[in-house]
Amino acid sequence: MEKDSPIFVSGHNGLVGSAVVRNLLNQGFTNIITRSRSELNLMDAKAVMNFFCAVQPEYVVDCAAKVGGIKANMTYPAEFLYENLQIQNNLIWSAKETEVKTFLFLGSSCIYPRDCAQPMKEEYFMQGKPEPTNEAYAYAKISGMKLCEYIYDEYKMNFISCMPTNVYGENDNFNPETSHVIPSLLRRIHEAKVAGDPEVVIWGTGTSRREFLHVEDVAGGITFLLENYDAKQFLNIGTGEDVSIKELSMMISEIVGYDGELVFDPNKPDGMPKKLLDVSKIHELGWRHTIELAEGLKRTYAWYLDNVSKS
């Protein structure tokens, strides 16, 4: 990419999108194009096509999606499938029709089968059914990735995909109804500390294991792929390290300074027993994460204190 190449980042107000914009600017790219939801409705196919025809971006990073944790996914599966299909189809097809040079689609590690061998290699994709608690989101992401692969083959265009592991960090969603595990735990444990509550009840047994990647590392990986990758095969982006939900909860309690008891409710779902990505392929290309979990949690909690807890 040239430093003045027009790069459209969809979903730029979200966790990943905002970090991608910051990373691109920090790398010296000067022509970053963004549109808020009020400026461009990504579920409106005609509006999206008109935007691409008018702006003519050369590169697109698709960070726009309807996202949420286990509770939101289980409560609104129809919305998660429909809205994500609409958004990504409109973006991908408009990019194809206007001959974008590189389109980078962000998937999710939830595309892998529930009982997938660990760590999860790219070759294990579609070798079983996804985890039921986020099935609708997984099917949407699978469809977007496959559409990019078909365009890559049929039209010989550089439509590529990456599959980040669980992402967290500054600018995360701390809404108690829709947040993912790290912001949810940070908020609930912080509020318990402030209220003097003797215990915090956490969904599941605490034994399921998850891999977490700080959003600034995700953004760095995305910029790296935009500049260095042109193969059909999607790539995992992660740390290659995991932690149990119980261990994560204890780390957060220590960072927050909460002395109460953590109680795990086995009557609530755990989700997948283990989700750890094999990141050897992207490591071979020369990219690795730089922010370890403990540091990332401290930075995320500091951001929460400054931007959410006081509001």
N, C-alpha and C positions, 0 to 999 in steps of 0.2 A: 504494500500500500504506500502511496505517496502521503506526505504529511498533510496535504490539503485535500485528499480524497474525501468526497462526501460519504459519511458513514451514518446510517440511520440506526438508532438504538430504540427499539420499542420497549415500552414498560420502564421508561427511564426514572420514574418516581419510586419504583419498587426497590426491594433489597438488592437484587443482583444488578438491575439496570442502572441504578444510581452509581454503584461501584464501577461498572463498566465505563460509564461516562467519565468518572474521575480518573480511572486508569488511562484511558485514551488521551485525555487532556494532559496528564502527567507525562505520557510518552511523547508529547509534542504534536499530536494530531489536532488540527485546528478547525476542521469542518464537521463538527458533530451535530447531527440533526435529531431533534426530539419533538414529540407532540404529546401534550397531556390528553387525558381521556375526554375533557371538554372540547379540545381542539380537533381530535380525530377519534371517532368511534370505531375501534378495530373490529367490531362485530358487523359493521356495515360494509359489505363487499364493494359497493360502488364508491363509497367515500374513500376506502383504502386504495382502490385502483386509481382514482383521480389524484390522490396524494402522490403515489409513485410516479404517475405520468408527469405531474407538475414538478416534482422535486428531483427525480432521476438519481436516487442514491446509487453509488457503485458497490457499497458494502452494507449489509444488514445484519444486526445482531438481534435475534428475537428473544427478548427477555419478558415479554408480556404473557401473562397466564393468570388464571384463577387458581389460587393456591390456598392450602390450609392444612391443619393437622388431622389426626385420626377422627376426631369428633366431627369436624366440618365435612370431611370426605364421606363419612358414614351417613350424615344427616342430609346432604345435598348431592347425591351421586349424579342425578340427571343434570343438574346445573354444571357440575364439574366436567362432565363429558361434553355437553352441548356447547357451553361457552368456550371451552378450550379448543374444540374442533373448529368453531366459527372463527376465532381469532387467528389461529395458526394457518388455516386454509386460506383466509383472505390475504395474510401477509406472504405466505409462500407463493401462492399463484400470482399475485401482483408482482412480486419480485421476479418470477420466471418470465412473465409477459413483458416486463420492461428491461429484461436482460441484465439484471444485477450480476456483478462479477463474482461475488462470494456472498452466500447466505448461510449464516450460522444459526442453527436451531438448537435451543437448549432443552434437553430432555430431563430425565430424572432417574435415579437409581431404582425407583419403584417399578420400572419396566421389567426388571428381572423376576423370574419365578419365585414364589414364596419359599419353596424348598430348594433354592439354588445352591449349588456347590460353592464353597467359600475358599478364598476370595473370588468374587464374581468377575469372570473374564468376559470380554466383549462377545466371545463365541457362544456363551451360555444364553444369550438373548433368544427368547421365544421357545425355550426348551421346557416350558411348563407354564401353568397359570399364575398370574400375579397374586399378590397378597389381597384378600377380599376387602380389607378395611380401606384400601385406596385404589380399588380396581378401576373405577371410572376414570380417575386421573391418569392411571397407567395406560389405559387403552387410548386415551387422547394423545398422550406423548408417543406411544408406539405408532399411531397413525401419522403423526407429524414427521417422525423420523423416517418412516417408510416412504412417505411422499417425497421427501428430500432425496432418498436413495433412487427412487424411480426417475425423478427429474435428472439426477446425476447421470444415470444410464441412458435414458431416452433422448435427452437434449444436450448431453455432454456439457453440463453447467456445473459449477463448483458449489453445489448445495450440500453442506456438510452438517454434522451433528456432534454434540458432545453431551455426555451424561454426568453432570455433577452429583456428588454425594450430598448428604444433608448439609444445607448451607445455613449459616448464622452470622450475626455481626451487627454493626452499627446500622441504623435505619431499618431494623427488623420490625415485623408486625407483632405487637405485644397485646393485641386484642384477645381477651381470655376465651372468646368463643371460636376463634379461627386461627390462633397462633400455633406454630410448630413447637417441638418439645423444649428447646433451649429458652426461647423467650417466654414460653408459658411457665416453666419452672422458675426462671429468674423473677418474673413478676409475682408469682404466688408465694415464693419463699420470702421475697422482700416484703410483701404486704403482711405476711405472717409475723415477720420480725417487728414491723412497725406496730402491728396490733397486739403484739405480745401473745399470739396464739401458741399453745403448747405443742401442736403437731400440724403437719401438712400431709394430706392424703394424696397419693400419686397413683395414677392409673397403672394397672398391670402388676406383675410380680417383681419388676426391677431387674430381671435377668436377661431380657433382650438386649442385644448389643447393636450399637450404631457408630457410624463413622461421621465425623463432623469436619467441615471445611470452612474456614473463615471467608467471608464474602470478598475481601480484598485479594485473597489467593485465587478465588474463582475468576474474578475480573482479570487478574494477570494471566491466568490460563487461557481465557477467551481471547485476549489480545495476542497472545502467543500463537494460538491456532489460526487466527485471522492472517497472521503474517507468515506462517510456516506450514500450513496443512492444506492439502488438496486431494485427499483420498475419500472414497465412498464410505469406508468403514468408520462408524462412529467411535469416539474415544471416551473412556472413563476419565473423569477429573476428580481426584480425591487425595487423601493422605496415605492410604494403605494401612491405617491404624484405627482401631475401634475401642469402644469403652461401653461398659454396661450402663443401663439407665440408673441403676443404684449408685454406681461409681460417679456418674455425671451429677446426680442429685447431691451427693456428698460434696463434690467439688464446688458446686454452686452455693451450698449452705455455708461452706467455709469462706468463699469470696464475699457473700452477702453479710456474713457474721451472724447467722441464725443458729441458736443453740437448742431449738426445739427438736422434736422427734419427726423422722420421716416415716410415714406409714404407707405401705404398698398394698393396693387393693387388687387381689387376684381375680376378683369377679369382673374386672374391666379388661378390655383386650390389650395384649402386648404388641400387636402388629407382627411383622416378620420376626422370627427368633434372632436372626443375625443378618446384617447388611454391611458387607465390607467389600469394597471395590478392589479389583486387581488393576493397579495403575502402572504396570510395567511398560505398556506401550507408550504412554505420554512421557514417562521417565526416559525412555530410550530416545525420544525426540529432543530432550533437553530441558523439560519443565519439571519443577518440584514445588511443593508448598513451602512457605516460609514462616507461617504463624502457627505455633503450637496451641493446643486446646486451652491450656491454663491461661496463657496470655490473651487469647482471643476472648475467653469468657470475662476476664477482667475489663477488657476494652468495651465489650458489649454492655456489661453492667454499668460502667461509667457513663456510657452514652444513654442508657435507660434513665439513670438518675438525673442527668442534665436535660433530657428531652421528653420523658414520659411521666415519671413519677411526680413531677411538680406541676403537671398540667391538670 
